[in-house]
Amino acid sequence: MSIPLWSMLNRFNTDKSASYSRLSTGTGHFRITVWDPVLIVAQIVSVQCLYYFTMCVWITIISYVVGTSRSLDIIFEFKELSKVNSEKFVIAVFALNALSGATFIWRVVERYRLCLDFSCTIHTIHLAVCLWYNRTLPTPFWWLLNASCAAITCICAEFLCMRTELNSIPVNSGQTPKVDL
């Protein structure tokens, strides 16, 4: 059975009731509940690219303030984390980037239930890239730092998403009511 590629990528399906579950269908769901792998992969790629971009920005800013050299080894090299003189610098970069990652998950994903998944995905991909870059297992300090940054990212993203999801939905939106209650 061959399915054409266009039919898999076509988002404008004419049969909306087969693809979407809405509140009006009696299922009790407000949002679209279709499993969309293209959207999920696009969100993963965008959050990961933003994660590395902001890490480079934080490295540039903090290394300028502290007066150390800038290098991609700070992101990917395990041995860079074990240097005594640069530990605080690297911890600050990773902590600030964890907060930045939380805002990216909040703005790109916008779902409370997916914060843990995306936080773990960011750091799992980072682990895979670091393993490829170093060709060796990470140091215990690296595990501790990245686990704590994943927790910070997840908790902050969940907090931000929860606040957004719990905002009241304006029913009237500035128009005059159609019925007199």
C-alpha positions as a Markdown table, in Angstrom:
| # | Residue | x | y | z |
|---|---|---|---|---|
| 1 | Met | 0.0 | 0.0 | 0.0 |
| 2 | Ser | 1.6 | 3.2 | -1.2 |
| 3 | Ile | 0.7 | 6.5 | 0.3 |
| 4 | Pro | 1.7 | 9.6 | -1.7 |
| 5 | Leu | 4.0 | 12.0 | 0.1 |
| 6 | Trp | 1.7 | 14.9 | -0.7 |
| 7 | Ser | -1.2 | 13.4 | 1.1 |
| 8 | Met | 0.9 | 12.9 | 4.3 |
| 9 | Leu | 2.0 | 16.5 | 4.2 |
| 10 | Asn | -1.3 | 18.0 | 3.2 |
| 11 | Arg | -2.6 | 20.0 | 6.2 |
| 12 | Phe | -5.7 | 21.3 | 4.6 |
| 13 | Asn | -7.7 | 18.2 | 4.7 |
| 14 | Thr | -11.3 | 18.7 | 3.7 |
| 15 | Asp | -12.7 | 16.2 | 6.3 |
| 16 | Lys | -12.0 | 18.2 | 9.5 |
| 17 | Ser | -14.1 | 15.9 | 11.7 |
| 18 | Ala | -11.9 | 12.9 | 11.0 |
| 19 | Ser | -8.7 | 14.9 | 11.8 |
| 20 | Tyr | -9.6 | 17.2 | 14.6 |
| 21 | Ser | -11.4 | 16.9 | 17.9 |
| 22 | Arg | -13.0 | 20.1 | 19.1 |
| 23 | Leu | -15.2 | 21.1 | 21.9 |
| 24 | Ser | -18.2 | 21.3 | 19.5 |
| 25 | Thr | -17.9 | 17.6 | 18.6 |
| 26 | Gly | -18.8 | 16.5 | 22.2 |
| 27 | Thr | -15.4 | 15.1 | 23.0 |
| 28 | Gly | -14.6 | 17.8 | 25.5 |
| 29 | His | -11.3 | 18.9 | 23.9 |
| 30 | Phe | -10.7 | 22.5 | 23.1 |
| 31 | Arg | -7.4 | 22.2 | 21.2 |
| 32 | Ile | -6.5 | 20.2 | 18.2 |
| 33 | Thr | -5.4 | 16.8 | 19.3 |
| 34 | Val | -4.0 | 15.4 | 16.0 |
| 35 | Trp | -0.5 | 13.8 | 16.3 |
| 36 | Asp | 1.6 | 16.0 | 14.0 |
| 37 | Pro | 5.1 | 14.6 | 13.6 |
| 38 | Val | 6.2 | 17.4 | 11.3 |
| 39 | Leu | 5.2 | 20.0 | 13.9 |
| 40 | Ile | 7.0 | 18.1 | 16.7 |
| 41 | Val | 10.2 | 17.8 | 14.7 |
| 42 | Ala | 10.0 | 21.5 | 13.7 |
| 43 | Gln | 9.6 | 22.4 | 17.4 |
| 44 | Ile | 12.5 | 20.2 | 18.5 |
| 45 | Val | 14.8 | 21.6 | 15.8 |
| 46 | Ser | 13.8 | 25.2 | 16.5 |
| 47 | Val | 14.2 | 24.9 | 20.3 |
| 48 | Gln | 17.6 | 23.1 | 19.9 |
| 49 | Cys | 18.9 | 25.8 | 17.5 |
| 50 | Leu | 17.7 | 28.5 | 19.9 |
| 51 | Tyr | 19.3 | 26.6 | 22.8 |
| 52 | Tyr | 22.8 | 26.6 | 21.1 |
| 53 | Phe | 22.4 | 30.1 | 19.8 |
| 54 | Thr | 21.7 | 31.6 | 23.2 |
| 55 | Met | 24.5 | 29.5 | 24.7 |
| 56 | Cys | 26.9 | 31.1 | 22.3 |
| 57 | Val | 25.4 | 34.5 | 23.1 |
| 58 | Trp | 25.8 | 33.9 | 26.9 |
| 59 | Ile | 29.4 | 32.7 | 26.4 |
| 60 | Thr | 30.2 | 35.8 | 24.4 |
| 61 | Ile | 28.7 | 38.2 | 27.0 |
| 62 | Ile | 30.1 | 36.5 | 30.1 |
| 63 | Ser | 33.5 | 35.8 | 28.7 |
| 64 | Tyr | 33.7 | 39.5 | 27.7 |
| 65 | Val | 32.8 | 40.5 | 31.3 |
| 66 | Val | 35.1 | 38.0 | 32.9 |
| 67 | Gly | 37.9 | 38.4 | 30.4 |
| 68 | Thr | 38.3 | 34.8 | 29.4 |
| 69 | Ser | 38.6 | 33.4 | 25.9 |
| 70 | Arg | 35.6 | 32.3 | 23.9 |
| 71 | Ser | 35.5 | 28.8 | 22.4 |
| 72 | Leu | 33.0 | 26.1 | 21.4 |
| 73 | Asp | 34.8 | 23.8 | 23.7 |
| 74 | Ile | 33.0 | 25.4 | 26.6 |
| 75 | Ile | 29.7 | 23.9 | 25.2 |
| 76 | Phe | 30.9 | 20.5 | 24.0 |
| 77 | Glu | 34.2 | 19.6 | 25.8 |
| 78 | Phe | 33.9 | 17.6 | 29.1 |
| 79 | Lys | 37.4 | 18.6 | 30.2 |
| 80 | Glu | 36.6 | 22.3 | 29.9 |
| 81 | Leu | 34.1 | 21.8 | 32.8 |
| 82 | Ser | 36.7 | 20.3 | 35.1 |
| 83 | Lys | 39.0 | 23.3 | 35.0 |
| 84 | Val | 38.9 | 25.0 | 38.4 |
| 85 | Asn | 39.3 | 28.5 | 37.1 |
| 86 | Ser | 36.4 | 28.3 | 34.6 |
| 87 | Glu | 33.9 | 26.3 | 36.6 |
| 88 | Lys | 31.9 | 29.3 | 37.8 |
| 89 | Phe | 32.0 | 30.9 | 34.3 |
| 90 | Val | 30.6 | 27.7 | 32.8 |
| 91 | Ile | 28.0 | 27.1 | 35.5 |
| 92 | Ala | 26.7 | 30.7 | 34.9 |
| 93 | Val | 26.5 | 30.1 | 31.2 |
| 94 | Phe | 24.6 | 26.8 | 31.6 |
| 95 | Ala | 22.3 | 28.2 | 34.3 |
| 96 | Leu | 21.4 | 31.3 | 32.2 |
| 97 | Asn | 20.9 | 29.1 | 29.2 |
| 98 | Ala | 18.6 | 26.8 | 31.2 |
| 99 | Leu | 16.4 | 29.9 | 31.9 |
| 100 | Ser | 16.6 | 30.8 | 28.2 |
| 101 | Gly | 15.6 | 27.3 | 27.2 |
| 102 | Ala | 12.6 | 27.5 | 29.5 |
| 103 | Thr | 11.4 | 30.7 | 27.7 |
| 104 | Phe | 11.9 | 29.0 | 24.3 |
| 105 | Ile | 9.8 | 26.0 | 25.3 |
| 106 | Trp | 7.2 | 28.4 | 26.7 |
| 107 | Arg | 7.0 | 30.4 | 23.5 |
| 108 | Val | 7.5 | 27.6 | 20.9 |
| 109 | Val | 5.8 | 24.6 | 22.4 |
| 110 | Glu | 3.2 | 26.4 | 24.6 |
| 111 | Arg | 2.0 | 23.2 | 26.3 |
| 112 | Tyr | 2.3 | 22.5 | 30.0 |
| 113 | Arg | 2.3 | 18.7 | 29.4 |
| 114 | Leu | 5.1 | 18.8 | 26.9 |
| 115 | Cys | 7.7 | 20.8 | 29.0 |
| 116 | Leu | 9.3 | 17.8 | 30.5 |
| 117 | Asp | 9.5 | 16.0 | 27.1 |
| 118 | Phe | 11.1 | 19.0 | 25.4 |
| 119 | Ser | 13.5 | 19.7 | 28.3 |
| 120 | Cys | 14.7 | 16.1 | 28.3 |
| 121 | Thr | 15.0 | 16.2 | 24.5 |
| 122 | Ile | 17.1 | 19.3 | 24.5 |
| 123 | His | 19.6 | 17.8 | 26.9 |
| 124 | Thr | 19.5 | 14.3 | 25.4 |
| 125 | Ile | 20.5 | 15.8 | 22.0 |
| 126 | His | 23.1 | 17.8 | 23.7 |
| 127 | Leu | 24.5 | 14.6 | 25.3 |
| 128 | Ala | 24.6 | 12.9 | 21.9 |
| 129 | Val | 26.4 | 15.8 | 20.4 |
| 130 | Cys | 28.9 | 16.0 | 23.3 |
| 131 | Leu | 29.5 | 12.2 | 23.0 |
| 132 | Trp | 30.2 | 12.6 | 19.3 |
| 133 | Tyr | 32.5 | 15.6 | 19.9 |
| 134 | Asn | 34.5 | 14.0 | 22.7 |
| 135 | Arg | 34.4 | 10.3 | 21.8 |
| 136 | Thr | 34.3 | 9.5 | 25.5 |
| 137 | Leu | 31.8 | 9.4 | 28.4 |
| 138 | Pro | 31.1 | 12.6 | 30.3 |
| 139 | Thr | 32.6 | 13.5 | 33.6 |
| 140 | Pro | 30.4 | 13.3 | 36.8 |
| 141 | Phe | 30.4 | 17.1 | 37.0 |
| 142 | Trp | 29.0 | 17.3 | 33.5 |
| 143 | Trp | 26.2 | 14.9 | 34.4 |
| 144 | Leu | 25.4 | 16.9 | 37.5 |
| 145 | Leu | 25.4 | 20.2 | 35.7 |
| 146 | Asn | 23.3 | 19.1 | 32.8 |
| 147 | Ala | 20.8 | 17.2 | 35.1 |
| 148 | Ser | 20.3 | 20.3 | 37.2 |
| 149 | Cys | 20.0 | 22.5 | 34.1 |
| 150 | Ala | 17.4 | 20.1 | 32.7 |
| 151 | Ala | 15.4 | 20.4 | 35.9 |
| 152 | Ile | 15.6 | 24.2 | 35.9 |
| 153 | Thr | 14.5 | 24.3 | 32.3 |
| 154 | Cys | 11.6 | 21.9 | 32.9 |
| 155 | Ile | 10.4 | 23.6 | 36.1 |
| 156 | Cys | 10.6 | 27.1 | 34.7 |
| 157 | Ala | 9.0 | 26.2 | 31.4 |
| 158 | Glu | 6.1 | 24.4 | 33.3 |
| 159 | Phe | 5.6 | 27.4 | 35.5 |
| 160 | Leu | 5.5 | 29.8 | 32.5 |
| 161 | Cys | 3.2 | 27.5 | 30.5 |
| 162 | Met | 0.9 | 27.0 | 33.4 |
| 163 | Arg | 0.5 | 30.7 | 33.9 |
| 164 | Thr | -0.3 | 31.1 | 30.3 |
| 165 | Glu | -2.8 | 28.3 | 30.2 |
| 166 | Leu | -4.6 | 29.5 | 33.3 |
| 167 | Asn | -5.2 | 32.9 | 31.9 |
| 168 | Ser | -8.9 | 33.7 | 31.7 |
| 169 | Ile | -10.4 | 33.4 | 28.2 |
| 170 | Pro | -12.3 | 36.6 | 27.3 |
| 171 | Val | -15.8 | 35.7 | 26.4 |
| 172 | Asn | -17.1 | 39.1 | 25.4 |
| 173 | Ser | -13.9 | 40.5 | 23.8 |
| 174 | Gly | -15.3 | 44.0 | 23.7 |
| 175 | Gln | -18.4 | 43.4 | 21.7 |
| 176 | Thr | -21.9 | 44.1 | 22.9 |
| 177 | Pro | -23.6 | 40.9 | 24.1 |
| 178 | Lys | -26.0 | 39.3 | 21.7 |
| 179 | Val | -28.3 | 38.2 | 24.5 |
| 180 | Asp | -29.3 | 39.9 | 27.7 |
| 181 | Leu | -28.3 | 37.7 | 30.6 |
